């Protein structure tokens, strides 16, 4: 019973990070599932979390738009992330 009490006591930071991870994972599963339904087995399940996080960052970029310098940096980071995901997919399919 003591063990269950330890599991339930999460800090607000732990809860926030768990929420972000869960949202990114679900979003990644949604995107990978949609793409793989069009082109079967194009994206491996290893990329669910990275795609989910990049999708969340993309949503943040679209919603924020207030700080121009930060937005430009985020565009570069997200663009590079998407480029690396595409490169990984291509490498996996040709190797």
N, C-alpha and C positions, 0 to 999 in steps of 0.2 A: 504494500500500500504506500510505503514511503517513496518508492520509485515513481509511482504515478503522480504524486505531488510534485516531484522534481520536473517531470515532463511538462506539466501544465504551467509552471512558473516561467514564462518567457518575458523578456524585457520588451518594451515598446519597439526598440530597434530590431530585435529578433523578429517580432511580429511584422514589422514593416518590410524587412528583407524577405521574409517568407511570402508575404503578399506579392511583392515585386517578382520574386522567382516564379510563383504560381501563375501570375498573369502572363509573364514572358513565356513560360512553358506551354500554357494553353494557347496563346497566340501563335507560337511556333508550330504547335501541333495542327492548328487550324490552317496555317499557310502551307505547311508541308503536305497535309492531307489534300488541300485544294489543288496544289501543283501536281502531286502524285496521282490524283484522280484524272488529270488531263494527260499527263505523260507518266505512265506507271514506272515506279522505282527510279525516278530521276534524282530525287534527293534522299539521302540516307537519313535514318532516324538519329544519327549522331549530330545532325545539324539543327535539330528542333530547338534546343536552348539558344544557340547563337543567333538563329534567325528570329526567334522570339524577342531576344534582347534588342536586336537591331530594329525590329518592328516597333518595340516600345520607344526606342530612341527617336525613330522616325515620327511617331505620333507626338512625342514631346516637342520636336522641332516644329512640326506643323502648328501645334497649339501655342507655343510660347511666342516666338517671333518678336520679342520686345528688345532684346539686347543683340544688336547687329553683329558685334564682334564675336560674341559667344555663338550666335547662330551660324556664322561663317565657319567657325572652328568645328561645330557639330556637323555641319554639312560635309566637311572634309573627312571627319572621323567616320560618319555613317556611310558616306560614299565609298571610302576605302574598305570598310567592313563588308558592304555588299559586293564590291569587286572581288575581295578575297573569298567570299562565299561562292561566287560564280566560278572563280578559278579553281577552287577545291572541287566543285561539282564536275567541271570539265575534266580535271585530272583524274578523278575517280572513275569517270565513264570511259576514259581512253587508256587506263592502265589495267 
